[in-house]
Amino acid sequence: MKNKLKVSLVFVGGLLVGALSIFMILGRISYLQYRDYVMMTAREQTFIASELRANRQRELQDRAEANLPQIVLAIHNDRKLQGASGAPQVLREIKYFYEHNSIPIPAEISGVLNDVPHDP
């Protein structure tokens, strides 16, 4: 009886230690992803501010527009990005950008954007 109790306590203790370790590791990963996102956003905003200050609005606009097809393809081809809560909204915004500005949708993403429903 004592032996079974001892084994049970060791098992439950190991379970608790394992659960706590996983909780701490996952929390740290989430924090690191958030930290990296904030740093990337800060660099991007600094770049935009520098370009605008140097009166290179047109070059900045051209670069941003050139990135739109890659963004659409990245979301379309990556299951994790597809599952992100903001993915449908991003695709709708890109589709709206092309429609609102009367810019033809590039052929490589037209099929993807045509399947995107309008605002719910």
C-alpha positions in Angstrom: 0.0 0.0 0.0 2.8 2.4 1.0 4.6 1.6 -2.3 1.5 2.4 -4.4 1.0 5.7 -2.6 4.7 6.6 -3.1 4.5 5.8 -6.8 1.3 7.8 -7.1 2.8 10.8 -5.4 5.9 10.7 -7.6 3.7 10.4 -10.7 1.5 13.3 -9.7 4.5 15.4 -8.8 6.2 14.7 -12.1 2.9 15.6 -13.9 2.8 18.9 -12.1 6.4 19.7 -12.8 6.0 18.8 -16.4 2.8 20.9 -16.8 4.5 23.9 -15.1 7.5 23.6 -17.3 5.4 23.4 -20.5 3.4 26.4 -19.3 6.6 28.4 -18.7 8.1 27.4 -22.0 5.0 28.3 -24.0 4.7 31.6 -22.2 8.3 32.4 -23.1 7.8 31.5 -26.8 4.7 33.8 -26.9 6.6 36.6 -25.3 9.5 36.2 -27.8 7.1 36.3 -30.7 5.5 39.5 -29.4 8.9 41.0 -28.7 10.1 40.2 -32.3 6.9 41.6 -33.7 7.3 44.9 -31.8 10.9 45.3 -32.9 10.0 44.5 -36.6 7.1 47.1 -36.4 9.4 49.7 -34.9 12.0 49.2 -37.6 9.3 49.4 -40.3 7.9 52.6 -38.8 11.4 54.1 -38.7 12.0 53.2 -42.3 8.7 54.8 -43.4 9.5 57.9 -41.4 12.9 58.2 -43.0 11.5 57.7 -46.5 8.8 60.3 -46.0 11.3 62.8 -44.5 13.5 62.3 -47.5 10.6 63.1 -49.8 10.6 59.6 -51.4 6.9 59.1 -51.1 6.6 57.7 -54.6 9.4 55.1 -54.1 7.8 54.1 -50.8 4.4 53.7 -52.4 5.9 51.6 -55.2 7.7 49.3 -52.7 4.6 48.9 -50.6 2.5 48.1 -53.7 5.1 45.6 -55.0 4.9 43.7 -51.6 1.1 43.2 -51.8 1.2 40.1 -54.1 3.9 38.5 -51.9 1.7 39.1 -48.8 -1.3 37.5 -50.5 0.7 34.5 -51.6 2.3 34.1 -48.2 -1.2 34.0 -46.5 -2.6 31.8 -49.2 0.3 29.2 -49.1 0.8 29.0 -45.3 -1.7 27.2 -43.1 -0.6 29.0 -40.0 -1.1 32.4 -41.6 -4.5 31.2 -43.1 -5.6 30.4 -39.6 -4.6 33.8 -38.2 -7.7 35.8 -37.0 -6.7 38.8 -39.1 -5.9 37.0 -42.4 -9.4 37.3 -44.0 -9.4 41.0 -43.2 -5.9 41.6 -44.6 -6.9 39.9 -47.9 -10.1 42.0 -48.0 -8.2 45.1 -47.5 -5.7 44.2 -50.3 -8.6 43.4 -52.6 -10.3 46.7 -51.7 -7.0 48.6 -52.4 -6.9 47.3 -55.9 -10.6 47.9 -56.5 -10.7 51.3 -54.9 -7.6 52.6 -56.9 -8.7 51.0 -60.1 -5.5 49.0 -60.3 -5.7 45.6 -62.1 -5.1 42.7 -59.7 -1.9 40.9 -60.7 -2.5 37.6 -62.4 -0.7 35.5 -59.8 -3.1 36.6 -57.0 -6.3 37.3 -58.9 -7.6 33.8 -58.2 -6.9 34.2 -54.5 -8.5 37.6 -54.2 -11.5 36.7 -56.3 -12.3 34.0 -53.7 -12.2 36.5 -50.9 -15.7 37.5 -49.8 -16.6 41.1 -49.2 -16.9 42.5 -45.7 -19.2 40.3 -43.6 
